[in-house]
Amino acid sequence: MCGMSQQPPVRSTDSRPRRLDASMSLLTNVMDHSLDDGYAEAAARKRAQGEGGMPRTLRSKLGLAAGLVLAALVVTVGAAQARVAAPVIAKERQELIDRIERESSDADDLEDEVDSLRSEVDERRSEALDEDGGGQGELVALLAGDTEVTGPGLKLVIDDAGGNGAGGDGPRGETGFSDNGRVRDRDMQQVVNGLWASGAEAISINGQRLTALSAIRAAGDAILVDNKPLAPPYTVLAIGNGKQLNTKFQSSADGLYLHALKENFGISTEFSVEDALRLPAAPSLIVRTAEPKAGKGTS
């Protein structure tokens, strides 16, 4: 046994050939699989959707920031424009207030002028009635409306809006001045008072002579002058200096009132200066209380 030689055990070997780069397996694995499959799939999907390389979250934030900047810009511009426009609006408002105050003052002045003219007319009438003789009796009769008069003057025709006047003597059937533009008794009162204040010496409406005792009233829709109903159109005749009478009346408060009726309610008005007018005498003139003042020329 001692003389037998011991052979080393023979190991079994793999029959497959060994790769030349087997010692570089880690580097080979990196080269063969450089991208993770999931990452590669996600990148391919983004490229297919055309979404580039910018993350969606970043794009959303950038869009939101741009919207906020735009909104801030709009608010800033609006505030700047408001600050610029504020002084202009305040100036226009003050100018309107000043204009209203001036117009109100002018209206007050016109009212004062009308009152002064009325007082002057009343004073002159009183002076004429106090006088006696020297033709004053005829003047008293003229001023009192007891005699027919002729002379130059102003003719004024007033009609309801749209020619609603039906003609004839009698009440009108429709009502509601503000709706259908009818002339009221107070409108005729202002017209007559304005003509007296402007210098009229005798006045008639539709042939009805006005006197110091005349009354203009309303009964239903009809306008009454000394209890006689009148129908539109209303023809007002005023004896006096026609041109001067026309100018003074239309510039007076009562003339402006008539103009406002025309503008706001469509009331029809027509002025004409006449060379010759004829006004009838008042049908009846009865004085029950007044007596002439005792003085020069009286018994």
C-alpha positions as CSV (number, residue, x, y, z in Angstrom):
1,M,0.0,0.0,0.0
2,C,2.8,2.2,0.8
3,G,4.1,1.9,-2.7
4,M,0.9,3.0,-4.3
5,S,1.0,6.6,-5.4
6,Q,-1.9,8.8,-4.5
7,Q,-3.5,10.8,-7.3
8,P,-5.3,14.0,-6.6
9,P,-9.0,13.8,-7.0
10,V,-10.3,14.7,-10.4
11,R,-13.0,17.3,-10.4
12,S,-15.8,17.4,-12.9
13,T,-15.7,20.4,-15.3
14,D,-18.4,22.3,-17.2
15,S,-18.5,21.3,-20.8
16,R,-19.8,24.9,-21.9
17,P,-17.2,27.3,-23.1
18,R,-16.5,30.2,-20.8
19,R,-17.3,33.9,-22.0
20,L,-14.3,36.0,-22.7
21,D,-15.9,38.9,-20.7
22,A,-17.1,36.8,-17.9
23,S,-14.9,38.7,-15.5
24,M,-16.7,42.0,-16.5
25,S,-20.2,40.8,-15.8
26,L,-21.2,44.0,-13.9
27,L,-20.1,46.4,-16.7
28,T,-21.8,44.2,-19.3
29,N,-25.1,44.2,-17.3
30,V,-25.0,48.1,-17.2
31,M,-24.3,48.3,-20.9
32,D,-27.1,45.9,-21.8
33,H,-29.7,47.4,-19.5
34,S,-28.9,51.1,-19.3
35,L,-32.5,52.2,-18.6
36,D,-35.0,50.8,-16.2
37,D,-37.8,49.2,-18.1
38,G,-40.5,51.3,-16.2
39,Y,-38.6,54.5,-16.8
40,A,-38.1,53.7,-20.4
41,E,-41.8,53.0,-20.8
42,A,-42.8,56.3,-19.1
43,A,-40.4,58.2,-21.3
44,A,-41.8,56.6,-24.4
45,R,-45.4,57.4,-23.4
46,K,-44.5,61.1,-22.8
47,R,-42.9,61.3,-26.2
48,A,-45.9,59.8,-27.8
49,Q,-48.2,62.4,-26.1
50,G,-45.8,65.3,-27.2
51,E,-45.3,66.5,-23.6
52,G,-41.6,67.3,-23.9
53,G,-39.4,67.2,-21.0
54,M,-41.0,69.8,-18.6
55,P,-43.0,68.2,-15.8
56,R,-46.7,68.8,-15.7
57,T,-46.7,70.2,-12.2
58,L,-44.1,72.8,-13.1
59,R,-46.2,73.8,-16.1
60,S,-49.3,74.2,-13.9
61,K,-47.5,76.4,-11.5
62,L,-46.1,78.6,-14.2
63,G,-49.6,79.0,-15.7
64,L,-51.1,79.9,-12.3
65,A,-48.3,82.4,-11.7
66,A,-48.9,84.0,-15.1
67,G,-52.7,84.2,-14.4
68,L,-52.1,85.9,-11.1
69,V,-49.7,88.4,-12.6
70,L,-52.3,89.2,-15.3
71,A,-55.1,89.7,-12.8
72,A,-52.9,91.9,-10.7
73,L,-52.0,94.0,-13.7
74,V,-55.7,94.4,-14.6
75,V,-56.6,95.5,-11.0
76,T,-53.7,97.9,-11.0
77,V,-54.7,99.5,-14.3
78,G,-58.3,99.8,-13.2
79,A,-57.3,101.5,-9.9
80,A,-55.1,103.9,-11.7
81,Q,-57.8,104.8,-14.2
82,A,-60.3,105.3,-11.3
83,R,-57.9,107.7,-9.6
84,V,-57.4,109.6,-12.8
85,A,-61.2,109.8,-13.5
86,A,-62.3,110.7,-10.0
87,P,-61.3,114.4,-10.2
88,V,-63.0,114.8,-13.5
89,I,-66.3,113.3,-12.2
90,A,-66.1,115.5,-9.1
91,K,-65.6,118.6,-11.3
92,E,-68.5,117.8,-13.6
93,R,-70.7,117.2,-10.5
94,Q,-69.8,120.5,-9.0
95,E,-70.4,122.3,-12.4
96,L,-73.9,120.7,-12.5
97,I,-74.6,121.8,-9.0
98,D,-73.5,125.4,-9.8
99,R,-75.6,125.4,-13.0
100,I,-78.7,124.3,-11.0
101,E,-78.1,127.0,-8.4
102,R,-77.7,129.7,-11.2
103,E,-80.9,128.5,-12.9
104,S,-82.8,128.5,-9.6
105,S,-81.5,132.1,-8.9
106,D,-82.6,133.2,-12.4
107,A,-86.1,131.7,-11.9
108,D,-86.4,133.5,-8.5
109,D,-85.4,136.8,-10.2
110,L,-88.1,136.2,-12.9
111,E,-90.7,135.5,-10.2
112,D,-89.7,138.8,-8.5
113,E,-90.0,140.7,-11.8
114,V,-93.4,139.2,-12.4
115,D,-94.6,140.2,-8.9
116,S,-93.2,143.7,-9.4
117,L,-95.0,144.1,-12.8
118,R,-98.2,142.9,-11.3
119,S,-97.9,145.4,-8.5
120,E,-97.2,148.1,-11.1
121,V,-100.3,147.1,-13.1
122,D,-102.5,147.2,-10.0
123,E,-101.1,150.6,-9.0
124,R,-101.7,152.1,-12.4
125,R,-105.2,150.7,-12.5
126,S,-105.9,152.3,-9.1
127,E,-104.5,155.6,-10.2
128,A,-106.7,155.5,-13.3
129,L,-109.8,154.7,-11.3
130,D,-109.1,157.5,-8.8
131,E,-109.0,160.0,-11.6
132,D,-112.3,161.5,-12.9
133,G,-113.1,163.6,-16.0
134,G,-110.8,164.4,-18.9
135,G,-111.8,161.2,-20.7
136,Q,-111.0,159.0,-17.6
137,G,-114.4,157.5,-17.6
138,E,-113.8,156.0,-21.0
139,L,-110.4,154.7,-19.7
140,V,-112.1,153.1,-16.7
141,A,-114.7,151.4,-18.9
142,L,-111.9,150.1,-21.2
143,L,-109.8,148.7,-18.3
144,A,-112.9,147.3,-16.7
145,G,-113.9,145.4,-19.9
146,D,-117.2,147.2,-20.2
147,T,-116.5,148.4,-23.8
148,E,-115.3,146.8,-27.0
149,V,-111.7,147.6,-27.8
150,T,-109.5,147.4,-30.9
151,G,-105.8,147.7,-31.5
152,P,-102.5,145.9,-32.1
153,G,-101.5,143.1,-29.9
154,L,-100.5,139.4,-29.6
155,K,-102.5,136.3,-30.6
156,L,-101.7,133.1,-28.8
157,V,-103.4,129.7,-29.8
158,I,-103.0,126.9,-27.3
159,D,-104.2,123.4,-28.0
160,D,-104.1,120.0,-26.3
161,A,-101.3,117.6,-27.3
162,G,-101.9,115.9,-30.6
163,G,-104.9,118.0,-31.6
164,N,-107.2,116.3,-29.0
165,G,-109.6,119.2,-29.1
166,A,-112.9,118.1,-30.4
167,G,-114.4,121.6,-31.0
168,G,-117.7,122.9,-29.8
169,D,-118.8,124.3,-26.5
170,G,-118.9,121.8,-23.7
171,P,-116.9,119.5,-21.4
172,R,-114.4,117.1,-22.9
173,G,-114.9,113.4,-22.3
174,E,-111.3,112.2,-21.6
175,T,-109.4,112.7,-18.4
176,G,-105.8,112.6,-17.2
177,F,-103.8,115.6,-18.1
178,S,-100.4,113.9,-17.6
179,D,-101.5,111.0,-19.9
180,N,-103.2,112.8,-22.8
181,G,-101.6,116.3,-22.7
182,R,-104.7,118.3,-22.0
183,V,-104.6,122.0,-21.1
184,R,-105.8,122.7,-17.5
185,D,-107.4,125.7,-16.0
186,R,-104.3,126.5,-14.0
187,D,-102.3,126.6,-17.2
188,M,-104.7,129.2,-18.7
189,Q,-104.5,131.2,-15.4
190,Q,-100.7,131.4,-15.7
191,V,-100.9,132.4,-19.3
192,V,-103.4,135.2,-18.6
193,N,-101.4,136.5,-15.6
194,G,-98.2,136.4,-17.6
195,L,-99.8,138.5,-20.4
196,W,-101.2,141.0,-17.9
197,A,-97.8,141.3,-16.3
198,S,-96.1,141.7,-19.7
199,G,-98.2,144.8,-20.5
200,A,-101.5,143.6,-22.0
201,E,-104.3,146.2,-21.7
202,A,-107.2,143.9,-22.6
203,I,-107.5,140.1,-22.9
204,S,-110.0,137.6,-24.2
205,I,-110.1,133.8,-24.5
206,N,-112.2,132.3,-27.3
207,G,-114.1,135.6,-27.5
208,Q,-114.7,135.7,-23.8
209,R,-113.5,139.1,-22.5
210,L,-111.6,139.0,-19.2
211,T,-112.3,141.6,-16.5
212,A,-111.0,142.3,-13.0
213,L,-113.8,140.0,-11.8
214,S,-113.2,137.2,-14.2
215,A,-112.4,133.7,-12.9
216,I,-110.8,130.8,-14.8
217,R,-111.9,127.5,-13.3
218,A,-112.4,123.9,-14.2
219,A,-115.6,121.7,-14.2
220,G,-114.6,118.2,-15.0
221,D,-112.4,118.4,-18.0
222,A,-113.8,121.7,-19.3
223,I,-112.2,125.1,-18.6
224,L,-114.7,127.8,-17.5
225,V,-114.2,131.5,-18.0
226,D,-116.9,133.3,-15.9
227,N,-118.8,130.0,-15.8
228,K,-118.9,129.7,-19.6
229,P,-117.3,126.4,-20.8
230,L,-114.6,126.7,-23.5
231,A,-113.3,124.1,-25.8
232,P,-109.8,123.8,-27.4
233,P,-108.1,125.2,-29.2
234,Y,-107.9,128.2,-26.9
235,T,-107.4,131.5,-28.8
236,V,-106.0,134.2,-26.5
237,L,-106.0,137.8,-27.7
238,A,-104.1,140.5,-25.9
239,I,-104.2,144.2,-26.8
240,G,-100.9,146.0,-26.4
241,N,-97.5,146.6,-28.1
242,G,-97.4,143.3,-30.0
243,K,-93.6,142.8,-30.3
244,Q,-92.9,144.0,-26.8
245,L,-95.7,141.9,-25.4
246,N,-94.5,138.8,-27.2
247,T,-90.9,139.3,-26.1
248,K,-91.6,140.0,-22.5
249,F,-94.2,137.2,-22.1
250,Q,-92.0,134.5,-23.6
251,S,-89.1,135.5,-21.5
252,S,-91.2,135.6,-18.3
253,A,-91.7,132.8,-15.8
254,D,-95.2,132.2,-17.1
255,G,-93.9,132.1,-20.7
256,L,-91.2,129.6,-19.7
257,Y,-94.0,127.6,-17.9
258,L,-95.9,127.4,-21.2
259,H,-92.8,126.4,-23.0
260,A,-92.3,123.6,-20.5
261,L,-95.8,122.3,-21.1
262,K,-95.0,122.2,-24.8
263,E,-91.7,120.3,-24.3
264,N,-92.9,117.9,-21.6
265,F,-96.5,117.2,-22.5
266,G,-96.7,118.1,-26.2
267,I,-99.0,121.1,-25.7
268,S,-99.4,123.0,-28.9
269,T,-98.6,126.8,-28.9
270,E,-98.6,129.4,-31.7
271,F,-97.6,133.0,-31.2
272,S,-98.3,135.8,-33.8
273,V,-98.0,139.6,-33.5
274,E,-101.1,141.2,-35.0
275,D,-101.6,144.7,-36.3
276,A,-105.3,144.9,-35.5
277,L,-107.3,142.9,-32.9
278,R,-110.9,143.3,-31.8
279,L,-112.1,142.3,-28.4
280,P,-115.7,142.3,-27.4
281,A,-117.1,143.9,-24.3
282,A,-117.7,141.7,-21.3
283,P,-121.3,140.4,-21.3
284,S,-122.0,141.6,-17.8
285,L,-120.1,143.6,-15.3
286,I,-121.7,144.0,-11.9
287,V,-120.0,145.7,-8.9
288,R,-121.8,145.0,-5.7
289,T,-119.4,146.3,-3.0
290,A,-116.8,148.7,-4.4
291,E,-117.6,152.4,-4.5
292,P,-115.6,155.3,-6.2
293,K,-113.4,157.2,-3.8
294,A,-114.6,160.7,-3.1
295,G,-112.2,163.3,-4.5
296,K,-111.5,165.8,-7.2
297,G,-114.3,166.0,-9.7
298,T,-116.9,164.1,-7.7
299,S,-120.1,165.4,-6.2
